[in-house]
Amino acid sequence: MQPRIIIVAAALVLLGAGCANEAPVVSAVIDAGTATNIVTTAATSTEVIPPAPQLASSWKTYTNAKSGYSLEYPSDWTVVRLDDGDVAFASPELTQALKEFHDRGILGETGASYDFLVEYWPTFGDFVPQSGFENSTATNTKDLIVAADASVQGILAPNETTLDGKKAVEFTMFGLDATYEVLVEHGGIFSLQFPSFENRSQLTPNLQRVLSSFRFTK
C-alpha cells in the first residue's frame, strides 16, 4: 500500500483588536495512489476534487475478423465477447465497482456494465427489429434516427459525422441513463455505444482514442 501524506496548513491568527475573525484553515489530503485532493476552507465546506482522467500509457489492438473492424483499447481493460456477437470493453475501475456491488448483494439496475460496446448487424433489415422502430419506412440508419428524434422516442440531437472516413450518424439515447452512440453502415450496421456520456466532447481521453482508432477491415 502506498503511503498517504497528510498536509495541514493553518494561517496565523493575529491577536489584538480588529482581528476577531478566525483565519481560514486549508487542509489537503494527498493520496499517493489516487492523487485525490480534499480541500477544506474555513472549516465550513469541503470540495472533493477527483483526479483528471489520464490517457492510458499502454494499448492493445482488438480485431474482429467476422464483423470486419479493429480498434485500440487500454491494455488493462477487459474484453467481453457477448453471446450475440457483440463486444464490450470494461475498465478496471468499472470492473471493481461491479464486483463490489455483487459482493454486497446489490441487485437490479446499477448502471452500465461496460465502458463502451460495439454491436453489429449484417443488414439494415436485421437492425430494424432490434431498434424499436419496426414500423418505420426508413431505408437507412440516418433516416431512421432522424424519424425517431422527431417522434420523441428517447433520441436527441442526431447529427451527421464520420467513422473511419465513412458517413455515420451520432446521437444521444436516453433511457435509465444517457448513452452517446455512433451508427455507421459499411458491409452491415455498426453501433458504438458509450454509456453515461451525452456527446463526443464529454468522452474521457481513453474513450476519445478508442473511437478515433476504429477501423474497418473489410
JOFEN-V949268 format. One record per run of one state. SS is the DSSP state (H for helix, E for strand, - for the rest). FROM is the first residue (numbers start at 1). LEN is the number of residues. If there is no record, write none. Layout:
[[SS/FROM/LEN] [SS/FROM/LEN]]
This chain:
[[-/1/3] [E/4/7] [-/11/14] [E/25/7] [-/32/5] [E/37/5] [-/42/3] [E/45/5] [-/50/9] [E/59/6] [-/65/4] [E/69/6] [-/75/3] [E/78/4] [-/82/5] [E/87/4] [-/91/1] [H/92/12] [-/104/12] [E/116/6] [-/122/2] [H/124/8] [-/132/9] [H/141/10] [-/151/4] [E/155/9] [-/164/2] [E/166/9] [-/175/3] [E/178/8] [-/186/3] [E/189/7] [-/196/4] [H/200/3] [-/203/2] [H/205/9] [-/214/1] [E/215/2] [-/217/2]]
